[in-house]
């Protein structure tokens, strides 16, 4: 669903668009932060409302759970509806969160009622259509690094809501591995042991991993399952 030729590691398009925070240019908005751009099939829809509600709980610095803010991550939502509808929908989302509807929604929602941006970014879901027969945007998640390069993409169908705990988990992994020569194993969570990549020679592990490395014995005798305690995380 990515735009043709766009791969992990490519510079993410520096698009300009109208949003509930005003006219924005993606790279300028992100600055030196990480970014999560996530699209929605439509305003005033049930699954999208629960998703944006959860994201709104996890985003602002003054919230009880400022999970994205403390990771230096800016959120940007996108839906194929108008700015006026976005502002009205934001009140519903805040009410869903049992927050005063007139409270400031904590991150921008991009208006793409002409579907120009979702088409450019390959976000349209041909299987899901609105009442007029127009295709809706799928539930895309793009994680963009401070270098403005695409670090991760996840694609959900319109019928399946996203898991923001998983999005936070993969951001932890991306931020950790961006600054440390490690990999994260299956079901890894921040604080768990990490893995030493096979590309690192045995003689270098003592210098690179002073906390120690342990190897799991395998029937093949090959020493490729090497673990070490998680190094310090550099999030910026």
N, C-alpha and C positions, 0 to 999 in steps of 0.2 A: 504493500500500500504506500510505500515511499515514492516520492517523485522519481521518474526514470533516471537511473544512473547514480542515485544518492545512496551512499553506503556509510556504515559506521566509520567515523573518523573524518567524514567530509564536513566542510564548513556549512552550517545551517543557513538557509537563505535569510538575508537581512530584510525581511518584508516590512512594509509600513501599512498600518491598518487603524481603523477607528475602534476604540474600546471604551468601556465604562470609566476608564481613567483618562480619557482623551485620546487624541491622535498619538500613536506610539510607533517607534521604530525598534524592532526586536533587539538588535545588538546594543543600542543605547539604553533600552530599558533594563537589560540584564547587567550592563556594566561588567564588573569582575566577578559576578555571582554565577552560580549554577542556575539552570532554568529547567522547569518542567512545563511543557506545553501539552495540554490535553484537550481533546475535542469531544463534543457532545452532539448526539443526534438532534436535540431540539430543546427549546425553552418550555417550561411548564410541563415537563414529562417526569414521571415518577422516579425512575432509576437515576436520571441525571440530577434531580433535586437532592437525592440522598448522597450522591457522590460529591457534589459541590458543597453540601452541608458538612460532610466529613472533612473535606479539604479546608473549608473555612475554619473549622475547629483547630486544625493542625498548623495553620499558617501564621497568624499574627503574633508579634513579639509579646503582646500583653495577654495572650490566651493562656489557660492553664497547661496547654500542651503545644508549645511553639516549636513543633518538630521540624518544620521546613525552615523557619527562620534561623534556628540555632545551627542548622547545617549550611547556612549561607545559600539557600535555595529560594528563588523567586518563582511563584506559580503564575501561569497564564492559562485561562480557559478560552475555548473557542466554540461558538455555536452558530448555526446558519439561520440566525434571526437578527432582528434590528436592535439598535441601541436602546430604544424605548422599551422594547420587550425585555431586554437584559436587565434594565433598571427595575422594572416591575417584578421580574422573576427573582431578582436578588432579595427583595423584601420577603417573598415566600420562603426562600432558602433560609434567611435569618430567623423567620418565624418557625420553620421546621427545627432549627437548632435551639428553639426557645430563647432566642435573642431578640431584642427590640427590632422590629422590621426596618425602622429608619436608621439603624446603626450602619456605619460605613462597612461595605463589603470589602474584605481585606486584600483582594487581588483583582486584576482586570479580567473582564470577559470581552473577547474580541467579537465584533459584529461582522458577520460574513453572509448577509442575506442574499448576496448575488452569487454565493458559492465560488467565488474566484480563488480564495485562499485555500479552501479545502480541496479544490480541484488541482491547484498548483502543487500542493503538498501530498497529493495522493491519498486523501483522507475519506473519500466518498465510499459508501457501502452500497453497491448496486442491488443488494438483496432487500434493503430497507428503504421504504419510500414514505413520504408524507402524504397528506390527504389529497394533494394536487398531483401526486404521481412523481414528484421530484425525489431523487435519491438523497438520503440523509447522510450525515457524516458518521463514520464509525467511531468507536471509542479508542482513538489513538493516544498513546503516551510517548512523547519524545523527551528524552533527557539530554540537555545541552550543557556542555562544559564551559568553564570560564574562557576557554580559547575559542568559543562559539562553534565547536565541532560536535556533531551528533555522537553521543556516547552510548545510547541505548534506545530501542524502540520496542513497544509492546502494542499489540492490536487485539482488541476485544470486540465481539459482535455487539450490536445494540441491545440485545436481550440480557447481557451479562455485565453487572456492575463491577467496577474495579476494586481491588484490595489495596488501600493506601498504606497499610502496614508493609505490604510487599514492595511498593514503590519506595518507601523509606529504606527498606532493607537493601534494595539494589543500589540506591544512592550511597549508602554506607559503604558498600563493596566498591563502587566506582571511585569514591573519594579515597578510600584506603589504598586501592591498587594503583591509583594515579601517582602516588608518592612513595610506594613501597613495592619491592619486587616480590610480590606474593600473589596468590590466587585464593579465592574463597570457595570452599567445598559446598556440597549439597546442603540445603537448609541452614546455611551459615547465618548467624546473627552477630551483631557487634559485640565484641568481647570473647567470642569463641576463637579457638585455634584456627590458624590459616595454613595454607599449603605452600610449600616451596616448589616453584616450577622446575620441571626437568632440565631446562636450559641452564640452570645455575650449577656449576661443577661442585662436587662434594667439598673440595679444598677451600671454596669461597664461603661456605655456609657459616663457619665459625666467625668470620669477620662481619658478614651481613646480618647474622641472627645471633647476637650475643646471649639471648635468653635461652638458646639451645634448640636443637632439632632432633626429633625422634622419628624413626622410620618403622612403618608397619611391615612385618614379615609376611611374604606372600609365597604361594606354592611355586611360582615361576622363579623365585630367587631374585627378581628384579627389585631394585630399591627406589621405586618411583613414588611411593606414597609417603612423602616427607611432610611433617607438621612442625609448626613453631607457634608460640604464643603470639597473639595479635600485636603488631607494633603500634606505636602511637599513631593516631589518626590525624592527618593534616587536611582540614576541610576546605581550605580556601584555594 
